[in-house]
Amino acid sequence: MVKYLSQFNLIWLGIIASLCTGFATGIGALPIFLPKPVSRKTLDALLGAAAGVMLAATSFSLIVPAIEKGGGGVAGATITLIGILCGGFFIDFVDKFFPDTNLLSNAVNNKGIIENGYKRFFLRSLNMSPEMRKIWLFIIAITIHNFPEGLAVGVGFGDGDITNGLSLAVAIGLQNLPEGLAVALPLLRENYTKTRAFLIALATGLVEPIGGLIGVVLVQIAKPILPFALAFAAGAMLFVISHEIIPESQNNGGNSKLAAHALLVGFVVMMFLDIALG
């Protein structure tokens, strides 16, 4: 398969792969059309597995290659360290413009008011109930956080390492499945139609091709920045995993251990796939 794909333009491969990962968000929302609703327990297990998959992909398809392509040893580790911190702090900066977007968190107090001043102003500017405001802010944050996922896929392909790019695309696509469900379910609770909830979930993933295009073009133009770009994407992904996916899977205390077990399974499965694809 890799040999077959190598004949195609890398930029188009990166765009198509990131587009597929974006569509996976919509695919993940399809269970809302089933007669029996998806339980919170199932969603927590899926989110835990998604976190494990993304941790493995970040480790083996971004961090390890960043160290190797940075020259290895102390030099490679230093470039990777700086890139990871820059990627994490960048997403943290973007995240500051939104309230705590974990759906079941305590971001809203008993009166439905966000404590932080600028966040309170932002919420009041939306003509929605406090719960709907929180849901839509969650959706907006998910959309923004999908950008570094697309960026990671694009960077993976940008070096010409199609195997690495495919590994990242598979991992991010798997992670997007429960993410799409997490977006669609609260919309159903607010009486959105199933079709509308599905389309909104799908739309949140379609920002990924933009990140994929930027990542693959940037690396094609300036290959010396590849180690930093890989590490930057890794830092961005680590922040999203630790700040969004894992806390969301742990919000329901009764399912926290199940989510932790699913994370381990997701990690080892993706580790095996990464080696097998390589």
Secondary structure as UniProt FT lines:
FT   HELIX           2..5
FT   TURN            6..7
FT   HELIX           10..28
FT   HELIX           30..33
FT   HELIX           40..58
FT   HELIX           59..63
FT   HELIX           64..69
FT   TURN            70..71
FT   HELIX           73..95
FT   TURN            96..97
FT   TURN            103..104
FT   TURN            110..111
FT   HELIX           117..124
FT   HELIX           130..158
FT   HELIX           162..189
FT   TURN            190..191
FT   HELIX           194..205
FT   TURN            206..207
FT   HELIX           208..221
FT   HELIX           223..225
FT   HELIX           226..240
FT   HELIX           241..245
FT   HELIX           246..250
FT   HELIX           253..255
FT   HELIX           256..277
//
